[in-house]
Amino acid sequence: MEEDLNKLKVIKRRRKSIVRSIVKSDIPNFKSIYAKILYLELEKRKPSTDFEISLEELKHILMVPNLAYVYSHLRLRVLDNIIKEFNEVNSPLQFSYEIIRENEKDMVKFKIKYI
C-alpha cells in the first residue's frame, strides 16, 4: 500500500511570477495620485485621441471617495487640477475635456494630445 502512495505523490514546484510594471521613469512626477491614475488610464487608451466616459465611471477609475460633495465638484476641481499638473510636469500626454449631458447622464468627453 505504501508503494501505491509513493506513486501518487505530487511534487510541488514553485514558479516565480512575472510581474510587469511600468517603469517609474515613464510616469511624470505628479503631485497627486489622481493625476497618476488618470495618466495611466489615458496611456491604456493610447491609440485613440477622443473618447467619452460617464462621470460615474470616471469617479470609479480615479477612486474618488463616495461623497456627494466630491462627486458634484469632481469635474470642476479634480480635472482642472489634473490639467494644471500635466502642464507643470511637461507630461508627454495632454488632455482637455468637455462635460456633456447624454440620456440624463453626465458624460466626460476627453480629447487627448500626445507630444
LUMNULO-713762 format. One record per residue: residue number from 1; x negated, y, z negated of N, C-alpha, C, O in turn. Coordinates in steps of 0.02 Angstrom, whole numbers, plus 50000, padded with zeros to 5 digits. Layout:
! LUMNULO-713762
{n: NUM&n.east: X&n.north: Y&n.up: Z&ca.east: X&ca.north: Y&ca.up: Z&c.east: X&c.north: Y&c.up: Z&o.east: X&o.north: Y&o.up: Z}
...
***
This chain:
! LUMNULO-713762
{n: 1&n.east: 49960&n.north: 49940&n.up: 50000&ca.east: 50000&ca.north: 50000&ca.up: 50000&c.east: 49957&c.north: 50063&c.up: 50000&o.east: 49975&o.north: 50113&o.up: 50031}
{n: 2&n.east: 49901&n.north: 50060&n.up: 49966&ca.east: 49856&ca.north: 50118&ca.up: 49964&c.east: 49827&c.north: 50132&c.up: 50033&o.east: 49815&o.north: 50190&o.up: 50051}
{n: 3&n.east: 49815&n.north: 50080&n.up: 50072&ca.east: 49791&ca.north: 50089&ca.up: 50140&c.east: 49842&c.north: 50127&c.up: 50182&o.east: 49823&o.north: 50169&o.up: 50223}
{n: 4&n.east: 49905&n.north: 50113&n.up: 50173&ca.east: 49958&ca.north: 50148&ca.up: 50210&c.east: 49959&c.north: 50222&c.up: 50192&o.east: 49969&o.north: 50265&o.up: 50235}
{n: 5&n.east: 49949&n.north: 50237&n.up: 50128&ca.east: 49948&ca.north: 50307&ca.up: 50107&c.east: 49888&c.north: 50344&c.up: 50136&o.east: 49894&o.north: 50403&o.up: 50154}
{n: 6&n.east: 49831&n.north: 50311&n.up: 50140&ca.east: 49772&ca.north: 50343&ca.up: 50168&c.east: 49782&c.north: 50359&c.up: 50242&o.east: 49756&o.north: 50408&o.up: 50267}
{n: 7&n.east: 49819&n.north: 50317&n.up: 50276&ca.east: 49832&ca.north: 50329&ca.up: 50346&c.east: 49876&c.north: 50391&c.up: 50355&o.east: 49870&o.north: 50426&o.up: 50406}
{n: 8&n.east: 49918&n.north: 50405&n.up: 50307&ca.east: 49966&ca.north: 50461&ca.up: 50312&c.east: 49940&c.north: 50526&c.up: 50283&o.east: 49976&o.north: 50576&o.up: 50282}
{n: 9&n.east: 49879&n.north: 50527&n.up: 50259&ca.east: 49851&ca.north: 50588&ca.up: 50231&c.east: 49850&c.north: 50644&c.up: 50282&o.east: 49832&o.north: 50635&o.up: 50340}
{n: 10&n.east: 49870&n.north: 50700&n.up: 50260&ca.east: 49870&ca.north: 50758&ca.up: 50303&c.east: 49810&c.north: 50801&c.up: 50285&o.east: 49799&o.north: 50818&o.up: 50227}
{n: 11&n.east: 49772&n.north: 50817&n.up: 50334&ca.east: 49714&ca.north: 50860&ca.up: 50322&c.east: 49735&c.north: 50931&c.up: 50336&o.east: 49756&o.north: 50948&o.up: 50391}
{n: 12&n.east: 49729&n.north: 50973&n.up: 50286&ca.east: 49748&ca.north: 51043&ca.up: 50295&c.east: 49688&c.north: 51082&c.up: 50319&o.east: 49633&o.north: 51076&o.up: 50292}
{n: 13&n.east: 49700&n.north: 51122&n.up: 50369&ca.east: 49647&ca.north: 51164&ca.up: 50395&c.east: 49667&c.north: 51236&c.up: 50387&o.east: 49724&o.north: 51255&o.up: 50400}
{n: 14&n.east: 49621&n.north: 51275&n.up: 50367&ca.east: 49634&ca.north: 51346&ca.up: 50361&c.east: 49609&c.north: 51381&c.up: 50424&o.east: 49554&o.north: 51369&o.up: 50447}
{n: 15&n.east: 49651&n.north: 51421&n.up: 50450&ca.east: 49632&ca.north: 51460&ca.up: 50509&c.east: 49633&c.north: 51533&c.up: 50489&o.east: 49678&o.north: 51556&o.up: 50454}
{n: 16&n.east: 49585&n.north: 51567&n.up: 50512&ca.east: 49583&ca.north: 51638&ca.up: 50499&c.east: 49634&c.north: 51672&c.up: 50544&o.east: 49636&o.north: 51659&o.up: 50604}
{n: 17&n.east: 49674&n.north: 51715&n.up: 50515&ca.east: 49722&ca.north: 51751&ca.up: 50556&c.east: 49687&c.north: 51811&c.up: 50588&o.east: 49646&o.north: 51844&o.up: 50556}
{n: 18&n.east: 49705&n.north: 51823&n.up: 50648&ca.east: 49676&ca.north: 51880&ca.up: 50683&c.east: 49724&c.north: 51938&c.up: 50674&o.east: 49781&o.north: 51936&o.up: 50697}
{n: 19&n.east: 49701&n.north: 51989&n.up: 50642&ca.east: 49742&ca.north: 52047&ca.up: 50631&c.east: 49717&c.north: 52102&c.up: 50677&o.east: 49659&o.north: 52123&o.up: 50673}
{n: 20&n.east: 49762&n.north: 52124&n.up: 50719&ca.east: 49743&ca.north: 52179&ca.up: 50764&c.east: 49768&c.north: 52243&c.up: 50734&o.east: 49827&o.north: 52250&o.up: 50718}
{n: 21&n.east: 49725&n.north: 52289&n.up: 50727&ca.east: 49745&ca.north: 52353&ca.up: 50700&c.east: 49716&c.north: 52408&c.up: 50744&o.east: 49667&o.north: 52399&o.up: 50779}
{n: 22&n.east: 49748&n.north: 52463&n.up: 50740&ca.east: 49724&ca.north: 52520&ca.up: 50778&c.east: 49663&c.north: 52549&c.up: 50743&o.east: 49664&o.north: 52558&o.up: 50682}
{n: 23&n.east: 49612&n.north: 52562&n.up: 50780&ca.east: 49552&ca.north: 52590&ca.up: 50752&c.east: 49568&c.north: 52659&c.up: 50725&o.east: 49600&o.north: 52699&o.up: 50758}
{n: 24&n.east: 49544&n.north: 52673&n.up: 50664&ca.east: 49559&ca.north: 52736&ca.up: 50632&c.east: 49540&c.north: 52796&c.up: 50675&o.east: 49573&o.north: 52848&o.up: 50672}
{n: 25&n.east: 49488&n.north: 52790&n.up: 50712&ca.east: 49465&ca.north: 52847&ca.up: 50752&c.east: 49512&c.north: 52863&c.up: 50810&o.east: 49510&o.north: 52918&o.up: 50838}
{n: 26&n.east: 49556&n.north: 52815&n.up: 50827&ca.east: 49605&ca.north: 52827&ca.up: 50881&c.east: 49662&c.north: 52872&c.up: 50859&o.east: 49693&o.north: 52906&o.up: 50900}
{n: 27&n.east: 49676&n.north: 52874&n.up: 50795&ca.east: 49731&ca.north: 52914&ca.up: 50769&c.east: 49703&c.north: 52980&c.up: 50744&o.east: 49657&o.north: 52981&o.up: 50703}
{n: 28&n.east: 49730&n.north: 53036&n.up: 50769&ca.east: 49706&ca.north: 53100&ca.up: 50743&c.east: 49717&c.north: 53105&c.up: 50667&o.east: 49760&o.north: 53071&o.up: 50640}
{n: 29&n.east: 49680&n.north: 53147&n.up: 50635&ca.east: 49683&ca.north: 53153&ca.up: 50563&c.east: 49740&c.north: 53200&c.up: 50542&o.east: 49728&o.north: 53259&o.up: 50528}
{n: 30&n.east: 49800&n.north: 53173&n.up: 50542&ca.east: 49859&ca.north: 53212&ca.up: 50523&c.east: 49863&c.north: 53221&c.up: 50448&o.east: 49837&o.north: 53180&o.up: 50410}
{n: 31&n.east: 49896&n.north: 53274&n.up: 50426&ca.east: 49905&ca.north: 53287&ca.up: 50354&c.east: 49961&c.north: 53243&c.up: 50326&o.east: 49954&o.north: 53217&o.up: 50271}
{n: 32&n.east: 50015&n.north: 53235&n.up: 50364&ca.east: 50073&ca.north: 53198&ca.up: 50337&c.east: 50078&c.north: 53129&c.up: 50367&o.east: 50055&o.north: 53115&o.up: 50422}
{n: 33&n.east: 50110&n.north: 53086&n.up: 50329&ca.east: 50122&ca.north: 53018&ca.up: 50352&c.east: 50174&c.north: 53017&c.up: 50408&o.east: 50172&o.north: 52974&o.up: 50451}
{n: 34&n.east: 50220&n.north: 53065&n.up: 50407&ca.east: 50271&ca.north: 53069&ca.up: 50459&c.east: 50239&c.north: 53080&c.up: 50528&o.east: 50261&o.north: 53050&o.up: 50577}
{n: 35&n.east: 50189&n.north: 53122&n.up: 50531&ca.east: 50155&ca.north: 53135&ca.up: 50595&c.east: 50119&c.north: 53072&c.up: 50620&o.east: 50121&o.north: 53057&o.up: 50679}
{n: 36&n.east: 50087&n.north: 53036&n.up: 50574&ca.east: 50053&ca.north: 52974&ca.up: 50593&c.east: 50102&c.north: 52922&c.up: 50619&o.east: 50090&o.north: 52889&o.up: 50670}
{n: 37&n.east: 50158&n.north: 52915&n.up: 50585&ca.east: 50209&ca.north: 52865&ca.up: 50605&c.east: 50237&c.north: 52884&c.up: 50673&o.east: 50245&o.north: 52841&o.up: 50717}
{n: 38&n.east: 50254&n.north: 52948&n.up: 50683&ca.east: 50282&ca.north: 52969&ca.up: 50747&c.east: 50230&c.north: 52961&c.up: 50803&o.east: 50248&o.north: 52943&o.up: 50859}
{n: 39&n.east: 50168&n.north: 52976&n.up: 50788&ca.east: 50114&ca.north: 52968&ca.up: 50838&c.east: 50111&c.north: 52895&c.up: 50861&o.east: 50107&o.north: 52881&o.up: 50921}
{n: 40&n.east: 50113&n.north: 52848&n.up: 50813&ca.east: 50110&ca.north: 52777&ca.up: 50830&c.east: 50172&c.north: 52756&c.up: 50870&o.east: 50167&o.north: 52716&o.up: 50917}
{n: 41&n.east: 50230&n.north: 52783&n.up: 50852&ca.east: 50291&ca.north: 52767&ca.up: 50889&c.east: 50288&c.north: 52793&c.up: 50961&o.east: 50307&o.north: 52758&o.up: 51007}
{n: 42&n.east: 50263&n.north: 52853&n.up: 50969&ca.east: 50257&ca.north: 52882&ca.up: 51036&c.east: 50204&c.north: 52845&c.up: 51078&o.east: 50211&o.north: 52838&o.up: 51138}
{n: 43&n.east: 50152&n.north: 52822&n.up: 51045&ca.east: 50100&ca.north: 52782&ca.up: 51079&c.east: 50129&c.north: 52717&c.up: 51106&o.east: 50110&o.north: 52694&o.up: 51160}
{n: 44&n.east: 50175&n.north: 52687&n.up: 51068&ca.east: 50206&ca.north: 52624&ca.up: 51091&c.east: 50245&c.north: 52635&c.up: 51155&o.east: 50251&o.north: 52589&o.up: 51196}
{n: 45&n.east: 50272&n.north: 52694&n.up: 51163&ca.east: 50313&ca.north: 52710&ca.up: 51222&c.east: 50273&c.north: 52745&c.up: 51276&o.east: 50301&o.north: 52780&o.up: 51318}
{n: 46&n.east: 50209&n.north: 52735&n.up: 51275&ca.east: 50162&ca.north: 52774&ca.up: 51317&c.east: 50179&c.north: 52779&c.up: 51391&o.east: 50172&o.north: 52834&o.up: 51418}
{n: 47&n.east: 50199&n.north: 52728&n.up: 51425&ca.east: 50212&ca.north: 52738&ca.up: 51497&c.east: 50268&c.north: 52789&c.up: 51510&o.east: 50267&o.north: 52824&o.up: 51562}
{n: 48&n.east: 50316&n.north: 52794&n.up: 51465&ca.east: 50371&ca.north: 52840&ca.up: 51478&c.east: 50353&c.north: 52910&c.up: 51453&o.east: 50315&o.north: 52919&o.up: 51406}
{n: 49&n.east: 50382&n.north: 52960&n.up: 51485&ca.east: 50370&ca.north: 53029&ca.up: 51464&c.east: 50431&c.north: 53061&c.up: 51434&o.east: 50426&o.north: 53110&o.up: 51398}
{n: 50&n.east: 50490&n.north: 53033&n.up: 51447&ca.east: 50552&ca.north: 53057&ca.up: 51418&c.east: 50591&c.north: 52998&c.up: 51390&o.east: 50595&o.north: 52945&o.up: 51421}
{n: 51&n.east: 50619&n.north: 53007&n.up: 51331&ca.east: 50665&ca.north: 52957&ca.up: 51305&c.east: 50710&c.north: 52989&c.up: 51253&o.east: 50695&o.north: 53041&o.up: 51226}
{n: 52&n.east: 50766&n.north: 52955&n.up: 51241&ca.east: 50814&ca.north: 52979&ca.up: 51191&c.east: 50819&c.north: 52928&c.up: 51136&o.east: 50813&o.north: 52868&o.up: 51147}
{n: 53&n.east: 50830&n.north: 52953&n.up: 51076&ca.east: 50837&ca.north: 52910&ca.up: 51018&c.east: 50887&c.north: 52943&c.up: 50971&o.east: 50889&o.north: 53005&o.up: 50967}
{n: 54&n.east: 50927&n.north: 52904&n.up: 50937&ca.east: 50975&ca.north: 52934&ca.up: 50891&c.east: 50939&c.north: 52962&c.up: 50830&o.east: 50886&o.north: 52938&o.up: 50811}
{n: 55&n.east: 50970&n.north: 53012&n.up: 50800&ca.east: 50940&ca.north: 53042&ca.up: 50741&c.east: 50936&c.north: 52991&c.up: 50684&o.east: 50889&o.north: 52992&o.up: 50644}
{n: 56&n.east: 50986&n.north: 52948&n.up: 50681&ca.east: 50986&ca.north: 52895&ca.up: 50630&c.east: 50928&c.north: 52846&c.up: 50640&o.east: 50895&o.north: 52827&o.up: 50591}
{n: 57&n.east: 50915&n.north: 52827&n.up: 50702&ca.east: 50860&ca.north: 52782&ca.up: 50717&c.east: 50793&c.north: 52815&c.up: 50702&o.east: 50747&o.north: 52784&o.up: 50676}
{n: 58&n.east: 50788&n.north: 52879&n.up: 50720&ca.east: 50726&ca.north: 52916&ca.up: 50706&c.east: 50713&c.north: 52920&c.up: 50631&o.east: 50656&o.north: 52915&o.up: 50608}
{n: 59&n.east: 50767&n.north: 52928&n.up: 50593&ca.east: 50761&ca.north: 52930&ca.up: 50520&c.east: 50731&c.north: 52864&c.up: 50495&o.east: 50690&o.north: 52864&o.up: 50449}
{n: 60&n.east: 50753&n.north: 52808&n.up: 50524&ca.east: 50727&ca.north: 52743&ca.up: 50503&c.east: 50655&c.north: 52733&c.up: 50525&o.east: 50615&o.north: 52704&o.up: 50489}
{n: 61&n.east: 50638&n.north: 52756&n.up: 50585&ca.east: 50570&ca.north: 52750&ca.up: 50609&c.east: 50522&c.north: 52788&c.up: 50564&o.east: 50469&o.north: 52763&o.up: 50546}
{n: 62&n.east: 50541&n.north: 52849&n.up: 50546&ca.east: 50498&ca.north: 52891&ca.up: 50504&c.east: 50501&c.north: 52873&c.up: 50430&o.east: 50464&o.north: 52899&o.up: 50389}
{n: 63&n.east: 50547&n.north: 52827&n.up: 50413&ca.east: 50556&ca.north: 52805&ca.up: 50344&c.east: 50571&c.north: 52864&c.up: 50298&o.east: 50543&o.north: 52870&o.up: 50244}
{n: 64&n.east: 50615&n.north: 52908&n.up: 50321&ca.east: 50635&ca.north: 52965&ca.up: 50282&c.east: 50681&c.north: 52941&c.up: 50226&o.east: 50723&o.north: 52898&o.up: 50238}
{n: 65&n.east: 50673&n.north: 52968&n.up: 50166&ca.east: 50717&ca.north: 52948&ca.up: 50110&c.east: 50790&c.north: 52958&c.up: 50129&o.east: 50807&o.north: 53004&o.up: 50167}
{n: 66&n.east: 50833&n.north: 52916&n.up: 50102&ca.east: 50903&ca.north: 52917&ca.up: 50120&c.east: 50942&c.north: 52969&c.up: 50080&o.east: 50989&o.north: 52952&o.up: 50044}
{n: 67&n.east: 50924&n.north: 53031&n.up: 50087&ca.east: 50958&ca.north: 53086&ca.up: 50053&c.east: 50994&c.north: 53128&c.up: 50105&o.east: 50967&o.north: 53140&o.up: 50159}
{n: 68&n.east: 51053&n.north: 53150&n.up: 50089&ca.east: 51093&ca.north: 53189&ca.up: 50137&c.east: 51056&c.north: 53253&c.up: 50156&o.east: 51057&o.north: 53273&o.up: 50215}
{n: 69&n.east: 51025&n.north: 53287&n.up: 50108&ca.east: 50990&ca.north: 53349&ca.up: 50123&c.east: 50933&c.north: 53338&c.up: 50172&o.east: 50925&o.north: 53375&o.up: 50220}
{n: 70&n.east: 50893&n.north: 53286&n.up: 50159&ca.east: 50836&ca.north: 53271&ca.up: 50203&c.east: 50861&c.north: 53252&c.up: 50272&o.east: 50834&o.north: 53274&o.up: 50322}
{n: 71&n.east: 50914&n.north: 53212&n.up: 50274&ca.east: 50940&ca.north: 53190&ca.up: 50339&c.east: 50966&c.north: 53250&c.up: 50380&o.east: 50952&o.north: 53254&o.up: 50439}
{n: 72&n.east: 51003&n.north: 53295&n.up: 50348&ca.east: 51031&ca.north: 53351&ca.up: 50385&c.east: 50978&c.north: 53400&c.up: 50407&o.east: 50988&o.north: 53437&o.up: 50456}
{n: 73&n.east: 50921&n.north: 53403&n.up: 50372&ca.east: 50868&ca.north: 53450&ca.up: 50390&c.east: 50809&c.north: 53417&c.up: 50425&o.east: 50758&o.north: 53449&o.up: 50436}
{n: 74&n.east: 50817&n.north: 53353&n.up: 50442&ca.east: 50763&ca.north: 53316&ca.up: 50474&c.east: 50739&c.north: 53351&c.up: 50537&o.east: 50679&o.north: 53363&o.up: 50546}
{n: 75&n.east: 50785&n.north: 53367&n.up: 50581&ca.east: 50766&ca.north: 53395&ca.up: 50646&c.east: 50736&c.north: 53464&c.up: 50639&o.east: 50693&o.north: 53484&o.up: 50679}
{n: 76&n.east: 50757&n.north: 53502&n.up: 50589&ca.east: 50733&ca.north: 53570&ca.up: 50581&c.east: 50665&c.north: 53574&c.up: 50548&o.east: 50623&o.north: 53615&o.up: 50567}
{n: 77&n.east: 50654&n.north: 53533&n.up: 50499&ca.east: 50593&ca.north: 53540&ca.up: 50460&c.east: 50540&c.north: 53489&c.up: 50479&o.east: 50484&o.north: 53507&o.up: 50496}
{n: 78&n.east: 50557&n.north: 53425&n.up: 50477&ca.east: 50508&ca.north: 53373&ca.up: 50488&c.east: 50480&c.north: 53375&c.up: 50559&o.east: 50419&o.north: 53375&o.up: 50568}
{n: 79&n.east: 50523&n.north: 53376&n.up: 50608&ca.east: 50499&ca.north: 53375&ca.up: 50677&c.east: 50461&c.north: 53439&c.up: 50695&o.east: 50411&o.north: 53435&o.up: 50731}
{n: 80&n.east: 50483&n.north: 53496&n.up: 50670&ca.east: 50447&ca.north: 53558&ca.up: 50683&c.east: 50378&c.north: 53557&c.up: 50650&o.east: 50328&o.north: 53580&o.up: 50680}
{n: 81&n.east: 50374&n.north: 53530&n.up: 50590&ca.east: 50309&ca.north: 53525&ca.up: 50556&c.east: 50264&c.north: 53475&c.up: 50591&o.east: 50203&o.north: 53485&o.up: 50594}
{n: 82&n.east: 50293&n.north: 53422&n.up: 50617&ca.east: 50252&ca.north: 53372&ca.up: 50653&c.east: 50223&c.north: 53403&c.up: 50717&o.east: 50166&o.north: 53390&o.up: 50734}
{n: 83&n.east: 50263&n.north: 53442&n.up: 50752&ca.east: 50238&ca.north: 53476&ca.up: 50812&c.east: 50179&c.north: 53521&c.up: 50794&o.east: 50129&o.north: 53522&o.up: 50830}
{n: 84&n.east: 50184&n.north: 53558&n.up: 50738&ca.east: 50129&ca.north: 53601&ca.up: 50716&c.east: 50067&c.north: 53560&c.up: 50701&o.east: 50011&o.north: 53579&o.up: 50719}
{n: 85&n.east: 50077&n.north: 53502&n.up: 50668&ca.east: 50019&ca.north: 53459&ca.up: 50652&c.east: 49987&c.north: 53432&c.up: 50715&o.east: 49925&o.north: 53429&o.up: 50719}
{n: 86&n.east: 50027&n.north: 53412&n.up: 50764&ca.east: 49999&ca.north: 53387&ca.up: 50827&c.east: 49956&c.north: 53441&c.up: 50860&o.east: 49903&o.north: 53425&o.up: 50887}
{n: 87&n.east: 49979&n.north: 53503&n.up: 50857&ca.east: 49940&ca.north: 53558&ca.up: 50887&c.east: 49877&c.north: 53573&c.up: 50847&o.east: 49825&o.north: 53588&o.up: 50876}
{n: 88&n.east: 49881&n.north: 53570&n.up: 50781&ca.east: 49824&ca.north: 53586&ca.up: 50737&c.east: 49767&c.north: 53537&c.up: 50746&o.east: 49709&o.north: 53557&o.up: 50745}
{n: 89&n.east: 49782&n.north: 53474&n.up: 50756&ca.east: 49729&ca.north: 53423&ca.up: 50761&c.east: 49710&c.north: 53408&c.up: 50833&o.east: 49671&o.north: 53362&o.up: 50847}
{n: 90&n.east: 49737&n.north: 53447&n.up: 50879&ca.east: 49723&ca.north: 53437&ca.up: 50951&c.east: 49737&c.north: 53364&c.up: 50971&o.east: 49693&o.north: 53331&o.up: 51000}
{n: 91&n.east: 49795&n.north: 53342&n.up: 50957&ca.east: 49816&ca.north: 53274&ca.up: 50973&c.east: 49815&c.north: 53263&c.up: 51049&o.east: 49834&o.north: 53308&o.up: 51086}
{n: 92&n.east: 49794&n.north: 53204&n.up: 51072&ca.east: 49795&ca.north: 53189&ca.up: 51143&c.east: 49866&c.north: 53180&c.up: 51169&o.east: 49877&o.north: 53173&o.up: 51230}
{n: 93&n.east: 49913&n.north: 53179&n.up: 51124&ca.east: 49983&ca.north: 53169&ca.up: 51141&c.east: 50022&c.north: 53229&c.up: 51113&o.east: 50017&o.north: 53243&o.up: 51053}
{n: 94&n.east: 50059&n.north: 53263&n.up: 51154&ca.east: 50100&ca.north: 53319&ca.up: 51132&c.east: 50173&c.north: 53303&c.up: 51149&o.east: 50187&o.north: 53266&o.up: 51196}
{n: 95&n.east: 50218&n.north: 53331&n.up: 51110&ca.east: 50289&ca.north: 53318&ca.up: 51124&c.east: 50331&c.north: 53379&c.up: 51108&o.east: 50311&o.north: 53423&o.up: 51070}
{n: 96&n.east: 50389&n.north: 53380&n.up: 51139&ca.east: 50440&ca.north: 53429&ca.up: 51122&c.east: 50505&c.north: 53390&c.up: 51116&o.east: 50510&o.north: 53334&o.up: 51139}
{n: 97&n.east: 50554&n.north: 53420&n.up: 51084&ca.east: 50616&ca.north: 53384&ca.up: 51075&c.east: 50675&c.north: 53431&c.up: 51083&o.east: 50669&o.north: 53492&o.up: 51079}
{n: 98&n.east: 50732&n.north: 53400&n.up: 51093&ca.east: 50795&ca.north: 53437&ca.up: 51100&c.east: 50848&c.north: 53394&c.up: 51067&o.east: 50851&o.north: 53334&o.up: 51077}
{n: 99&n.east: 50891&n.north: 53425&n.up: 51027&ca.east: 50946&ca.north: 53389&ca.up: 50995&c.east: 51007&c.north: 53396&c.up: 51039&o.east: 51028&o.north: 53451&o.up: 51057}
{n: 100&n.east: 51036&n.north: 53339&n.up: 51057&ca.east: 51097&ca.north: 53341&ca.up: 51098&c.east: 51150&c.north: 53298&c.up: 51063&o.east: 51134&o.north: 53252&o.up: 51025}
{n: 101&n.east: 51211&n.north: 53314&n.up: 51075&ca.east: 51266&ca.north: 53277&ca.up: 51045&c.east: 51297&c.north: 53233&c.up: 51098&o.east: 51319&o.north: 53257&o.up: 51151}
{n: 102&n.east: 51298&n.north: 53168&n.up: 51084&ca.east: 51323&ca.north: 53119&ca.up: 51132&c.east: 51369&c.north: 53071&c.up: 51097&o.east: 51348&o.north: 53035&o.up: 51051}
{n: 103&n.east: 51433&n.north: 53069&n.up: 51117&ca.east: 51482&ca.north: 53024&ca.up: 51087&c.east: 51483&c.north: 53029&c.up: 51011&o.east: 51481&o.north: 52979&o.up: 50976}
{n: 104&n.east: 51486&n.north: 53089&n.up: 50986&ca.east: 51488&ca.north: 53104&ca.up: 50915&c.east: 51426&c.north: 53081&c.up: 50878&o.east: 51428&o.north: 53070&o.up: 50817}
{n: 105&n.east: 51371&n.north: 53073&n.up: 50913&ca.east: 51307&ca.north: 53055&ca.up: 50883&c.east: 51256&c.north: 53109&c.up: 50900&o.east: 51257&o.north: 53136&o.up: 50955}
{n: 106&n.east: 51213&n.north: 53124&n.up: 50853&ca.east: 51158&ca.north: 53170&ca.up: 50867&c.east: 51101&c.north: 53129&c.up: 50897&o.east: 51077&o.north: 53081&o.up: 50867}
{n: 107&n.east: 51080&n.north: 53149&n.up: 50956&ca.east: 51026&ca.north: 53115&ca.up: 50991&c.east: 50967&c.north: 53163&c.up: 50996&o.east: 50976&o.north: 53223&o.up: 51005}
{n: 108&n.east: 50908&n.north: 53135&n.up: 50989&ca.east: 50847&ca.north: 53174&ca.up: 50996&c.east: 50816&c.north: 53155&c.up: 51062&o.east: 50799&o.north: 53097&o.up: 51074}
{n: 109&n.east: 50808&n.north: 53204&n.up: 51106&ca.east: 50778&ca.north: 53191&ca.up: 51171&c.east: 50706&c.north: 53215&c.up: 51169&o.east: 50693&o.north: 53275&o.up: 51162}
{n: 110&n.east: 50659&n.north: 53169&n.up: 51175&ca.east: 50588&ca.north: 53184&ca.up: 51173&c.east: 50560&c.north: 53193&c.up: 51243&o.east: 50579&o.north: 53157&o.up: 51289}
{n: 111&n.east: 50516&n.north: 53240&n.up: 51250&ca.east: 50477&ca.north: 53248&ca.up: 51311&c.east: 50404&c.north: 53243&c.up: 51290&o.east: 50379&o.north: 53282&o.up: 51249}
{n: 112&n.east: 50370&n.north: 53194&n.up: 51316&ca.east: 50301&ca.north: 53179&ca.up: 51295&c.east: 50253&c.north: 53201&c.up: 51350&o.east: 50267&o.north: 53193&o.up: 51409}
{n: 113&n.east: 50197&n.north: 53230&n.up: 51328&ca.east: 50144&ca.north: 53252&ca.up: 51374&c.east: 50078&c.north: 53222&c.up: 51350&o.east: 50058&o.north: 53232&o.up: 51292}
{n: 114&n.east: 50045&n.north: 53185&n.up: 51393&ca.east: 49981&ca.north: 53155&ca.up: 51374&c.east: 49925&c.north: 53198&c.up: 51402&o.east: 49923&o.north: 53214&o.up: 51461}
{n: 115&n.east: 49879&n.north: 53216&n.up: 51358&ca.east: 49824&ca.north: 53260&ca.up: 51378&c.east: 49762&c.north: 53218&c.up: 51389&o.east: 49709&o.north: 53245&o.up: 51406}
***
